[in-house]
Amino acid sequence: MTVKSSLLLAYRILFPKGESSAARQSLSASLLCIGISLVPLIVVLAVSNGMIQGMTERIIGLSSSHIEAVVESSSPFVSDAASFTRFASRLKTVEGVTNAYPEIDASALASGASYRCGVQVRAVLPEVFSENKSFASLFRVTDGDIGDFKSGAKAAVVGEETAKRLGIRSGDRFRLITAQANADGTVLPKAALLSVAAVVSSGYQELDAAWLFVPLDTGFDIIRAGTGAYSVLVETENAFSPELVRVQSSLRDAFPFDADFYRWDELNLDKYENFASTKIMLVFIMLLIVLVASINISSSLVMLVAEKRREIAVIKSLGGTRHGIAFAFLAAGTAAGFGGVLIGLPIGLACAVNVKSIIVFFEKSVNAAAKFLYIIRGYDINSLAHIDLMDPAYYLSEISVVIPFRDTAVIVVSTVLLALAASVIPAYRAGNEKPLETLRKV
């Protein structure tokens, strides 16, 4: 029995002449189930990749930078803003370093007109918002003018979520309370009155709810030595390049006693691993759905083998081989899996590209249904809270989609291989059918 004849038999199994039997309808349904199961898998993969990439981009670009140089508070390089800026400029002389920005970090209490909350004060050079590519592209000014954020000014750039909590807008004044350590070891509060120059949003509420920026020289006035962390954010050509390790080693060799240098992946290892494990778990759950759909192919082929026993017996009587018949059913099952891929892949990609519109549609539908239930039950409609399917408090405010073509190719191949594996047992049974016993029962 040739390969061509086996493929012809597989074709007749999938596309028979005349009316379709229950077994063939079951196989068609299995094909459709595989296609449907691929849609959420591709959507989850594309959205999770976009979310992880967006969060990672903000954490690297706005928080730790590519490399962070940590300077001791007792170092002479951090005695004042001018000395600290000169030290940061020295780091630029190392090969591979494209820019360096000095920064002071400290925890403080911000007090608005009606609310108080803890904030992470970041004292930076005002030009960082224009010169730093990540600051310039990822921060969006929602209120005020970033140009009012100048050296020597008692002004602040406030994260959007922090501004909402404090009830402040551009031009408003608020108090910032920091800790001041005395010579005898006692810690006293120190209050400073600041005005809001601008309100910014990074699109990631976890960051917007924590950060408050002040000019570097103002930071030296309100943050005393011993109560803040001094660091220089070092930029390179590419945060994901293998050259990053070499640049880190060069910085350590050039400044062995002045600072400790850490790469972004060392500082954010727990977050990065959490993102990766979450993505793997989501994809694994979706793959289980594909696996269940693939198993349906096995049950459908078992029904087809039982239905085709007489035809198999006749083919064997005419010289058909066991391996040829088994190969025909393997090919039929694999083709069904591939057909499911052809259905699910374009639909999944289309849904992934338009996932924002789909979520908005379902969100409106859910809220409309909830509103309808409140009305017919006589509840107060004003007490109904808006339902967010993807709360921006935990995700990016804008859903970005990144379609990983390599991962998509792996999914396609895995689905076809699952269909092939599910076809093995029915194909084996078909190949081992005994024609004499079957024909006696006819």
Residue, then its C-alpha position, 0 to 999 in steps of 0.5 A: m500500500t503506497v503513501k499516495s493510496s494511504l493519503l487518498l484513504a485519509y481524504r475519503i475519511l475526512f471528505p466522504k461522498g454522500e451523507s455524513s455519518a455521526a462519526r464524521q460529524s464528531l470529527s468535524a466538531s473536534l476540529l472546530c473545538i480545536g480552533i475555538s480553544l486556540v483563540p483564548l490561548i493566542v489572545v492570552l499570549a499576546v496580551s500577557n506579552g504586551m502587559i509584561q513588556g509594558m510593565t518591564e519597560r516602565i520599571i527599567g526606564l522610569s525606576s531602576s534604569h539599565i544600571e543603578a550606581v548606589v552611593e553611600s550617604s557618607s561619601p563626599f560625592v553626595s555632599d551637595a547637588a553640584s558634587f553629586t552631578r559632577f560624579a554622575s558626569r564622571l560615569k559617562t566617561v566609561e565606554g558603553v554608558t550613554n547617560a547618567y542621572p543623579e537621584i535621591d530617594a526617600s520615603a515621606l508623608a504628603s499632606g493635601a487639603s483633605y488627605r495624607c498618604g505615604v509617597q516615594v520622593r525622588a529628587v532628580l535633575p529637572e532636565v531628566f524629563s526631557e533628556n531621558k528617552s524613557f521619561a520623555s516617552l512614557f510619562r504623559v502630562t495630565d495637568g500643568d506644565i513640566g516646564d515649571f519644574k526647575s532647579g531651585a524651585k519649591a515645586a514637585v511633579v506628582g504621579e496622577e494617582t497620588a494627586k487624586r488621593l491628595g486632591i491636588r492639581s497643578g498650582d496647588r500647594f501641599r506639605l511634604i513631611t520628611a525625617q530629619a536625623n539629629a546628631d544624638g540619633t533622634v529623628l524629628p519630622k521636617a515639613a516643606l511647603l511645595s507647589v504642584a508644577a505638573v501631574v504626570s501618568s506613566g500608565y501604570q497605577e502602581l508607579d503613579a501611586a508612589w512617586l513624587f519628583v522634586p528638583l535635585d537641589t530641593g531634595f538636598d534641602i528637604i532630605r537629610a543625610g542618613t534618611g535618603a538613598y543616593s544613586v545614579l541611574v546609568e543608561t546604556e544602548n540596550a538594557f537587554s544586550p549582553e554588553l550590559v554585563r561588560v558595562q557593569s564590570s567596566l564601571r566597577d573597575a573604574f569606580p571600585f570604592d565609590a559606588d556599588f553597581y547593579r543591573w536592572d535584572e538584579l534589582n527587579l529579579d523577583k518582579y521579572e520572575n513573577f511576570a514570567s511564572t504568571k505568563i507560563m501558568l496562563v499559557f499552561i491552563m490554555l494549553l490544557i483546553v487545547l489538549v482536551a479538544s485534541i483528545n476529542i479527535s481520538s474519540s471521533l477516530v475510534m468511532l470512525v474505525a468502528e464505522k469503517r470496519r467493513e471498508i478496512a476489511v475489504i481494503k486489507s483483502l485487496g492487499g492493503t497493509r496494516h501500516g498503510i491503513a494506520f498511516a491513513f488514520l494518522a494523517a486524517g487525525t493530524a489533518a483535523g488538528f491542522g484544520g483546527v489551527l487554520i480556523g483558530l489562528p486567524i480568529g485568535l490573531a484578529c481577537a488579539v489585535n482588537v482585544k481592547s474593543i472586545i473588552v470595552f464591549f463586554e464591560k459595557s454589556v456587564n454594566a448595562a446588565a447590572k444596571f438593568l437588574y438594579i432597576i427591576r429589583g428597585y435598588d438605588i441606581n446611584s449605589l451601583a459601582h462601575i465594573d471594570l473587567m481589567d482594573p487599571a489598578y493592577y494592569l496598564s491603563e492602555i492594553s498593549v498587544v505584542i504578538p510573539f511569532r515564535d511562540t505562535a509557531v510553537i503553539v501551531v506545531s504543538t497543536v498539530l503534534l497533539a492531534l497526531a498523538a491523539s490519533v495514534i491509538p485509533a490508527y493502531r486499532a484500525g491497522n490491526e483490524k482482522p478482515l476475516e472476522t469482520l467479513r464473517k459478520v457481514 
